[in-house]
């Protein structure tokens, strides 16, 4: 659940970015992450935004999905 994102001046085309955020997060606003993912998706990045049921805790399944995405699987 990212609180913010800052893009570097240069990014590789297709560089992978995985974002996960619980819809019931009580620490960081879910909508901010939705907006961030939408903005990043309009760049040359390959963005996957994984919403999940839950709070500010990530499950092993989401971690596995993130690793598979980062490794190109």
MOMO-V309187 format. One record per pair of residues at least 6 apart in sequence whose C-alpha atoms are under 8 Angstrom apart, sorted by the first residue. I is the first residue (numbers start at 1). J is the second residue. If there is no record, write none. Layout:
I,J ; I,J
This chain:
1,19 ; 1,20 ; 1,21 ; 1,22 ; 1,28 ; 1,33 ; 1,56 ; 2,19 ; 2,20 ; 2,21 ; 2,28 ; 2,33 ; 3,28 ; 3,32 ; 3,33 ; 4,33 ; 4,36 ; 5,36 ; 11,44 ; 11,45 ; 12,44 ; 12,45 ; 13,44 ; 13,45 ; 13,46 ; 14,44 ; 14,45 ; 14,46 ; 15,44 ; 15,45 ; 15,46 ; 16,45 ; 16,46 ; 16,47 ; 16,48 ; 16,69 ; 16,70 ; 17,45 ; 17,46 ; 17,47 ; 17,48 ; 17,70 ; 18,47 ; 18,48 ; 18,49 ; 18,50 ; 18,66 ; 18,69 ; 18,70 ; 19,37 ; 19,47 ; 19,48 ; 19,49 ; 19,50 ; 20,49 ; 20,50 ; 20,51 ; 20,52 ; 20,58 ; 20,62 ; 21,30 ; 21,33 ; 21,49 ; 21,50 ; 21,51 ; 21,52 ; 21,56 ; 21,58 ; 22,30 ; 22,51 ; 22,52 ; 22,53 ; 22,54 ; 22,55 ; 22,56 ; 22,57 ; 22,58 ; 23,30 ; 23,51 ; 23,52 ; 23,53 ; 23,54 ; 23,55 ; 24,30 ; 24,53 ; 24,54 ; 24,55 ; 24,56 ; 25,54 ; 25,55 ; 25,56 ; 26,55 ; 26,56 ; 27,56 ; 28,56 ; 37,47 ; 37,48 ; 37,49 ; 40,47 ; 41,47 ; 50,62
